[in-house]
Amino acid sequence: MKYLFFILIALLLFSSACQPDTVGEGAHHLQLLDSVIRKVEADLLPLEADISALARYSSTLFQQSDSLISLVQENKYFTDENGFFYNPNESGEESTVFVSLSSSNKALAKREVFTTEPMDAAFREIVEQRQMVCQVYFNAASNFSRLYPPYDLLNSIDPALDVTAFNFYYLADPDKNPSKKAVWVEEVYIDPVGRGWILSLIHPVYSGGALKGVLGFDITLSDLMNAFLESSDKKLMLVDSQGTIVAGKAEAIEALSMPPLKNHAYLQTIHSDNFRKEDFNLFKSKSKEVRRMGSKFLLEKENYHSFELGGRLFEAYCKRMNIMGWYLLDIHD
């Protein structure tokens, strides 16, 4: 019996020695995800300080409204036969500006257009210094919009577009953002001016205690993916808090039997979006295993899950980002 005991111990030790270091391997994959997240957040976090400083500057403009209006060349603006007021921006060096036909006080909106002209120089500086930012804008409570770099306004925007009706505005209002600080718009959306799927950082601008409008920095998901995901040889993807894949490498998305995630160009009006988010939602996948993986990561907050799909065995690792309710996944055979 004594010899049998030692034989069993020897067999267990030999068996353990032959097993792969799964714990060490898992730690390695999670460390990889942490390193990618740190890199992403190292570029995104400074934008919060930038947009906060811009909000403070913008607030001072409204306090100097009378003196600023006197400096404006009003004849560079145009009003068409329908009453649509905008800046043709023939030089291409200024922001694209328009007052929506749905504005309830067009006189006030025009006055604030003139007041906010100095924003253009600040917008240009942000776009030039922060490569991740593709555009900067101010959407006003009086229902006008100022956006840089300029775009083809008349072929892109519904003249009656209500700029206060979208999440990149109302998520910064007093009800949703009582702290009056920078907010990441976690739900991506189609850009109204044709830049595809957008991630936004927004910040309210107050003057005299009243909300004057909302500033925004936009980052295209294609730029985000190219900057961080494509630089790795891993099958990485970003998933939002609702389980929708917002960016990812083709190999990772196809491994989950989902259609290719393309940069859906948007060149008409915001109402013509035909992209079906549910096609890329883990919880709405036709695969029970993919739905289970989504539950493990997003609901049960686990970091590892293995599954079989299409006759192939996969391992998946997951880490949650700090500045948004997003998750970074590493999926491999």
C-alpha positions in Angstrom: 0.0 0.0 0.0 2.9 2.4 0.8 4.4 1.8 -2.6 1.1 2.3 -4.3 0.8 5.7 -2.5 4.2 6.8 -3.8 3.3 5.6 -7.3 0.1 7.7 -7.3 2.0 10.8 -6.1 4.6 10.3 -8.8 1.9 9.9 -11.5 0.2 13.1 -10.3 3.4 15.1 -10.4 4.2 13.7 -13.9 0.8 14.6 -15.1 1.0 18.1 -13.7 4.4 18.6 -15.4 2.9 17.6 -18.7 0.0 20.1 -18.5 0.4 23.5 -20.2 0.7 26.5 -17.9 -2.9 27.6 -18.6 -2.9 30.0 -15.6 0.3 31.6 -16.9 -1.0 31.7 -20.5 -4.3 33.3 -19.3 -2.4 35.9 -17.4 -0.3 36.7 -20.5 -3.4 37.3 -22.6 -5.0 39.5 -19.9 -1.8 41.5 -19.6 -1.9 42.0 -23.4 -5.4 43.3 -23.2 -4.4 45.6 -20.3 -1.5 47.0 -22.4 -3.7 47.7 -25.4 -6.3 49.4 -23.1 -3.5 51.5 -21.5 -2.4 52.6 -24.9 -5.9 53.5 -26.0 -6.7 55.4 -22.8 -3.3 57.2 -22.9 -4.4 58.9 -26.1 -8.1 59.4 -25.2 -7.8 60.6 -21.6 -6.0 63.9 -22.4 -8.9 64.8 -24.6 -11.0 65.3 -21.5 -8.7 68.1 -20.3 -8.7 69.6 -23.8 -12.5 69.7 -24.1 -12.9 71.1 -20.6 -10.5 73.9 -21.4 -12.3 74.6 -24.6 -15.6 74.7 -22.7 -14.3 77.3 -20.3 -13.0 79.4 -23.2 -16.4 79.1 -25.0 -18.2 80.2 -22.0 -16.2 83.5 -22.0 -17.3 84.2 -25.6 -20.9 84.4 -24.6 -19.9 86.9 -21.8 -18.3 89.1 -24.5 -21.0 88.8 -27.0 -21.6 92.5 -27.8 -17.9 93.2 -28.5 -17.4 90.0 -30.6 -20.5 90.6 -32.8 -19.1 94.0 -33.9 -16.0 92.3 -35.4 -17.9 89.9 -37.6 -18.2 90.2 -41.4 -21.9 89.4 -41.7 -21.9 89.6 -45.5 -20.0 86.3 -45.7 -23.2 84.5 -44.5 -26.0 83.6 -46.8 -29.8 83.0 -46.4 -31.5 81.1 -49.2 -35.1 81.5 -50.4 -36.3 79.1 -47.7 -34.7 81.1 -44.9 -31.9 78.6 -44.4 -29.0 80.6 -42.9 -25.4 79.3 -43.4 -21.8 80.1 -44.1 -20.9 79.0 -47.7 -17.2 79.0 -46.5 -15.8 79.5 -49.9 -12.2 79.6 -48.6 -12.6 76.2 -46.9 -10.7 77.5 -43.9 -13.6 78.1 -41.5 -16.1 75.8 -39.8 -19.2 74.8 -41.6 -22.0 76.8 -39.8 -25.8 76.6 -40.2 -28.9 77.6 -38.3 -31.5 74.9 -38.5 -34.9 75.7 -40.0 -36.4 74.1 -36.8 -34.8 76.8 -34.6 -37.5 78.6 -32.6 -35.5 81.8 -32.3 -33.5 82.3 -35.5 -32.5 85.9 -34.5 -30.9 84.6 -31.3 -29.3 81.7 -33.2 -27.7 84.1 -35.7 -26.4 86.4 -32.9 -24.8 83.4 -31.3 -23.3 82.3 -34.6 -21.5 85.6 -34.7 -20.5 85.3 -31.0 -18.9 82.0 -31.4 -16.7 82.7 -34.5 -13.5 82.7 -32.4 -14.1 79.0 -31.7 -12.8 78.3 -35.2 -9.2 78.9 -34.3 -9.5 76.7 -31.3 -11.2 73.9 -33.3 -8.4 74.0 -35.9 -5.7 73.7 -33.2 -7.4 70.6 -31.6 -7.6 68.8 -35.0 -4.0 69.7 -35.8 -2.6 68.6 -32.5 -4.7 65.6 -31.7 -4.5 63.1 -34.5 -7.3 60.9 -33.0 -9.8 63.8 -33.3 -11.3 63.9 -36.8 -13.7 66.8 -36.1 -14.7 69.3 -33.5 -18.1 71.0 -33.2 -20.5 73.1 -31.2 -24.2 72.4 -31.3 -26.2 75.3 -29.7 -29.3 75.3 -27.6 -30.7 77.9 -30.1 -30.3 75.2 -32.7 -27.3 76.1 -34.8 -24.2 74.0 -35.5 -20.5 74.9 -36.0 -18.2 72.1 -37.2 -14.6 71.9 -38.3 -13.1 70.7 -40.6 -15.8 72.0 -43.1 -18.0 69.6 -45.1 -20.4 69.7 -48.0 -23.3 71.2 -46.1 -26.0 71.5 -48.7 -25.5 67.8 -49.9 -25.2 66.3 -46.4 -27.7 67.9 -44.0 -31.4 68.2 -43.7 -31.9 72.0 -43.3 -34.5 71.3 -40.6 -32.2 69.0 -38.6 -32.7 69.5 -34.9 -29.1 69.4 -33.5 -30.4 69.1 -29.9 -32.3 65.8 -30.6 -29.3 63.5 -30.7 -27.3 61.7 -28.0 -24.2 63.8 -28.7 -26.2 66.8 -27.4 -28.8 65.6 -24.8 -26.3 63.4 -22.9 -24.6 66.6 -21.8 -27.8 68.5 -20.7 -28.5 69.2 -17.0 -30.7 66.2 -16.5 -28.2 63.7 -17.9 -25.1 65.5 -16.8 -25.7 67.5 -13.6 -21.9 67.6 -12.9 -21.4 69.6 -16.1 -18.3 67.7 -17.0 -16.9 65.8 -20.0 -19.0 62.8 -21.1 -18.0 59.9 -23.4 -21.0 58.9 -25.6 -20.7 55.1 -25.2 -23.2 54.3 -27.9 -21.6 54.8 -31.3 -23.6 56.4 -34.0 -23.5 57.3 -37.7 -22.0 60.7 -38.3 -24.5 63.1 -40.0 -21.7 64.5 -42.2 -20.4 61.3 -43.7 -17.5 60.1 -41.6 -19.1 56.7 -40.7 -19.3 55.3 -37.2 -18.3 57.8 -34.6 -17.2 57.8 -31.0 -17.8 61.2 -29.3 -16.5 63.1 -26.2 -18.9 65.9 -25.3 -19.0 68.8 -22.9 -21.7 71.3 -22.0 -21.0 75.1 -22.3 -22.8 77.3 -19.7 -23.1 81.0 -19.5 -25.0 82.8 -16.7 -26.2 79.5 -15.4 -27.9 78.6 -18.8 -26.9 75.8 -21.1 -25.7 77.5 -24.3 -24.7 74.4 -26.2 -22.6 71.3 -26.3 -19.0 70.9 -27.6 -17.9 67.6 -29.2 -14.8 65.8 -30.3 -15.3 63.0 -32.8 -13.2 59.9 -33.4 -14.0 57.5 -36.2 -14.0 53.9 -35.2 -11.9 53.1 -38.3 -9.2 55.4 -37.0 -9.5 53.9 -33.5 -9.1 50.4 -34.9 -6.2 51.3 -37.2 -4.4 53.0 -34.4 -4.7 50.2 -31.8 -6.3 47.0 -32.9 -4.5 46.6 -36.3 -1.1 47.0 -34.7 -1.5 43.7 -32.8 -1.3 40.3 -34.3 -4.1 39.2 -32.0 -7.8 38.8 -33.0 -9.0 41.8 -31.0 -12.4 43.5 -30.9 -14.2 46.2 -29.0 -17.7 45.6 -27.6 -19.9 48.2 -26.1 -21.8 47.8 -22.8 -24.9 46.5 -24.7 -22.9 43.7 -26.4 -22.5 45.3 -29.8 -19.2 45.0 -31.6 -18.2 48.5 -32.4 -14.7 47.8 -33.9 -12.6 44.8 -34.5 -10.3 42.8 -36.7 -11.9 40.9 -39.5 -10.5 37.6 -38.2 -12.1 38.1 -34.8 -15.5 39.0 -36.1 -15.6 36.2 -38.7 -14.6 33.7 -36.0 -17.9 34.5 -34.3 -19.8 33.8 -37.6 -20.8 37.4 -37.9 -20.9 39.5 -41.2 -17.9 41.7 -42.0 -18.0 45.0 -40.1 -17.5 47.7 -42.7 -17.2 51.5 -42.3 -20.7 52.4 -43.4 -20.3 55.7 -45.2 -23.1 58.1 -44.6 -23.5 60.7 -47.3 -27.2 61.5 -47.3 -29.3 62.5 -44.2 -29.1 61.0 -40.8 -32.4 59.2 -41.4 -31.1 57.0 -44.2 -29.0 54.7 -41.9 -29.6 51.0 -42.9 -27.0 49.5 -40.6 -28.5 46.8 -38.4 -26.7 46.9 -35.0 -28.4 43.6 -34.0 -26.3 41.8 -36.6 -23.2 42.6 -34.5 -24.7 42.1 -31.0 -23.3 39.2 -29.0 -26.6 38.7 -27.2 -28.5 38.5 -30.5 -26.2 36.0 -32.2 -27.7 32.9 -33.8 -25.0 31.0 -31.9 -25.8 29.9 -28.4 -22.1 29.8 -27.6 -21.6 33.4 -28.7 -24.6 34.5 -26.6 -23.2 32.6 -23.6 -19.8 34.3 -24.1 -21.5 37.7 -24.1 -23.2 36.8 -20.8 -20.0 35.5 -19.2 -18.1 38.7 -20.0 -20.6 41.5 -19.8 -23.1 40.2 -17.2 -21.0 37.8 -15.0 -17.8 39.9 -15.4 -15.6 37.0 -16.1 -12.3 37.3 -18.0 -12.1 33.9 -19.7 -14.4 31.7 -21.7 -13.8 28.7 -24.0 -16.3 27.5 -26.6 -16.7 25.5 -29.8 -18.1 27.1 -32.9 -18.3 25.5 -36.4 -16.2 22.6 -35.4 -13.4 24.8 -34.1 -12.3 25.3 -30.5 -11.8 28.9 -29.3 -10.6 30.7 -26.2 -11.6 34.2 -25.5 -10.2 36.7 -23.0 -11.8 40.0 -21.9 -11.0 43.2 -20.1 -13.2 46.2 -19.4 -12.0 49.6 -20.3 -11.9 52.4 -17.7 -13.1 55.5 -19.5 -16.1 53.9 -21.2 -18.3 50.9 -20.5 -16.5 49.0 -23.4 -14.8 45.7 -23.4 -11.7 44.5 -25.3 -11.8 40.9 -26.4 -9.0 38.6 -27.6 -10.4 35.6 -29.5 -8.2 32.8 -30.9 -8.1 29.1 -31.7 
